[in-house]
Amino acid sequence: MSRLSRNLVTIYRTERLITRRRLAVVQQQTILMGIAGIAALSALVLVNVALFFALQNSMSPASAAALLALGNLAFACLLVLFARRSNAEDEVAPAVEVRDMAIADIEDELEEMATEAREVVQAVKNIGANPLGSMATVLVPLISMLIKSRSGE
């Protein structure tokens, strides 16, 4: 049972690690999207100011405001692209592999236990037909389970 509990702890820890890393990526993406939103909002304000200056005055104040607005839009686009490129899958791949190995090990151990239980049940069923011959088939799986439980501790 110690192998089973060790595998369960491994699964729990890897799931927690995977969740923390994914949460960190989502947090980073949220912050970058917020900054991109602020940059886009300021760009929109500056575009409006630039259009106002373009209609009211000569081109020099409007050109400066339009250039600044385009710079803010380009910055916002870069932040959005950077946020979308962030991915936790590459970072959590080793933890996912360890988790999957632990799950496979648990499945194997449970299958072994089920096979041993079936053998014991079959031996108990055969005791009525052949009491002396069946005692050995009952005792061998029980002794092997006892040895495995003692060596596992």
N, C-alpha and C positions, 0 to 999 in steps of 0.2 A: 504493500500500500504506500510505502514511502515514495516509490517511483511515480505513482498516480498523483500523490499530493504535490510532488516536485513539479510535475508537468502542469498541474492546475495553477500553481503559483507562477510558473513560467508564462502560461497563457495570460494570466491576469496582468503580469508586469508588462508583457509586450503589448497587450491591448491598451494599457494605460499610456505607454510610450508613444504608440501610434496616435492615440487620441490627442495627447499633448502636442505632438508635432503638427498634426493637422490643424489644431486650434491656433497654434502660433502662426501658421501660414495664413489662415483666415483672418487673424488679427492684423497681420502685416498688410494683406490685401485691402482690408477695410480702411486702414489708416491711409494707404496710398490712394485709394479711390476717393476718400474724403478730401485729401490735398488736391487731387485732380479736379474734384468738383469745385473747390474754392478757386483754383486757377481758372477754370472754365467760366465761373461766375464773374470773376474780375475781368476776364477777357471779354465777356459779353457786355459788361459795363463800359469797358474801354472802347469797344466797337461802337457802342451807342454814342459815347462821347465823341469818338472820332467822326462818326457820321454827322453829328451835330455841328462839330467844328468845320467839317467839309462843306456843309451847306451854308454855314453862316460866315465863315472867314476864309482866308486864303489857305493854301495847301500846307504850309509848314506846321502849324499846330496839329492839324488833322493827320498829317503824315506821321508825326511822332506818336500820336495816340494809336493810330492803326498799326504801326510797327510794334509797339509795346503789346497791343492786343494779340497780334499774330504770334509774338514770342510766348505769351501766356498760353495760347492755345497749343502751340507746339510742345511746351513743357507739360501741359495736361495730358496730351497724347502720349508722350514718353512715359509718364507715370502710370497711365492705364496699361500700356504695353508691358511695362516692367511688372506690374501687379498681376497681370494675367499669366505671365511667364513663370511666376513662382509656383512650385509644385512640391508637395511633400512626399510624393510616391517614391522618388529616388532615395530619399533620406530614410524612409521607413521600410524599404524593401528587405534589409537584413532582419529587422524585427518581425516582419510578416513571415519570413522563412523560418525563423526559430519557432514562432507560434504554430505554424503548420506542422513542423516536425513534432512538437509536443502533442498536438492533437492526434497525429498519426500514431505516436507511441502509446497514447491512452487507448486508442481504438484497438491496437494490437494486444495490449495487456487485457482489455476487457474480453476480447475474442478468446485469448488463452484461458481466462477464468471461466468463460462459458463452456469451452470444450472440456475442461477438467470437471466442471459441474455435471455435464452430460454423461461423462464416463462414470462418475460416482453414482448417478441415478441409474444408469444401465446396470452397474454392478449390483446395486441394491435390489433391482428387479430380478436379477438372476440368482439371488441368494436362495429363494424358494426352490428352484430347480436343482441346484447343486451347491449345498451349503458350504462344504469344505473347499471346493474349487473357487467359489466366489469370494471367499474371505480374502484371498490374496489380491484379487482384482479390486476389492474395496479398500484394502489397506495401502496398496502401492500409491494410488492417487492422493489419499489422505496424508501419507508420510511425505510425499513430494511437495504437497501444499504446505505442510508444516516446515519443511526444510527451506522452502522458498521464503516463507514469512520470517523465519529466523535469520536467514542470510540477508534479507532486505533491511532489517533493523539496524 
